[in-house]
Amino acid sequence: MIDYGFTKELAMPFEKAVAVVTEALKIEGFGILTSIDIKEKFKEKLGIDFKKYMILGACNPPNAHKAILAEENIGLMLPCNAIVYEKNDKVVVSIIKPTHAMAAIGNDQLTQLAQTVEEKLKRAFDSI
């Protein structure tokens, strides 16, 4: 699979998977700031049919605040994304590993914070 995110396949309907991911993130203190329906956008902008594919921009406000205080331009790397998409007869869920995303920044405060955030995201992922 991928090394920059946690990934698993689920045997459930797409819409239910989106709801399950959203709730798992909520339990760990993340809210969904953005929800991008790629299927809808590709149809609208490109006129093509595409599989169900949702990008969820998750944010944990206290940690986002700490990250911005540690590195003002870190907003370029926020929020933490989760994706849900159809693949054959399954649904795939992936959640970013912040330690990988923040490694390029080279800020020790962010590295520690990324580890904390990743632990929360992993707990959410494992509960799905």
N, C-alpha and C positions, 0 to 999 in steps of 0.2 A: 504494500500500500504506500502511503505517503509518509514522509518523516516530519513534515511541518504542521501536521494536524492529527487529531484523533478521528478515526473513521470506522464505521460499522454499517452493515446492511441489516435492515429490519423487514420483517414480514408483517406489514400493516399498511393501511391506506395512507397515501401521501398527506392528506389533510390532517389525519390523526397524528402522523409523525411530526408535522410542524407544531401542532398543539403540545405534544409530549416534550419536544425540545424546548419550546418556549417556557413551559412549566418547570422543567428541570433547571433551566437557567435562572428562572425567578427564585426558586428555592435557594440558590447559591448567591442571590443578591444582584442578579443581572436583569435589566429591563431591555426590551427590544426597542431601539431608537429608530431603526429603519427596517423595512421589509420590502425587498425588491423581487417582484415576480418576473423572472427572466422570460418565461413562456409568454406572458402578456406583453412585455416590452419588445421581444423579438417579433411578435405578431404586429404590434403597433408600428414599430420603427422600420422593420425589414420586410414585413409581409410574409414571414415564414412561420410554419408550424414547428414547435419545438416541444420537447418533453417538459413535464412539470419540474421546475428548478427554482428554488427560493433561496435568496440570500438574506439572512437575518443579522442585523448589526446590533450586537449585544453590548451593553455598557453597565459597569458596576461603578456608580457615581463616586464613592469615596476613593476607589483606586484610580479612576480616571483623573480625579482632582490631584492626587499625589503624583501621577505621571506627568501631568502638565506643569506642576510646580518643579519637578525634577528636570524637565526638558520641554520648554515652551512649544517647540515645533512638533512634538510627539503626536499632535492631532492628525498629522499626516498618516499615522499608523493606527489610529483608532476609528471606529470601535473594534471590538473582537468579533470576527465574523464566524457565523455558523451557516452551513449550507444543508439543504435537504433537496434531494432530487430523485427522480425515478430512474431505475436501471433494471431493464428486463422486467421481471415480475416482483422486484424488491424495491425498497426505498433506501437510499444511502444517506447517512447523516455524517457530516464532518464538522469538527470544531477546531479552530486554529490553536496552535501551541504558541502562546505569547513569547516564550523563551526564544523561539526561532525568529519571530518577527522583530524582537528587540535586540537580538544579538548584533545586528548591523549598526546599531546606534552607538555602542561603546560607552554607555553611561552606567556605572556600577549601581547607582540608585535604581535605575530602570531594570537592571538585571534582577535585582532582589525582588522588586515589585512584580516583574513578569513571572517569577517563580510562584509567588503568592497567588496571582491571578490564575496561573495555569493549574494550580492545585484545585481551585474552585471550579474551573472549567472541566477538569478531569472528573471531579466528583459528579458534576452535572451529567457529563457524558456517560460515566459508568452507571448512573441511575436510569438511563434510557434503555 
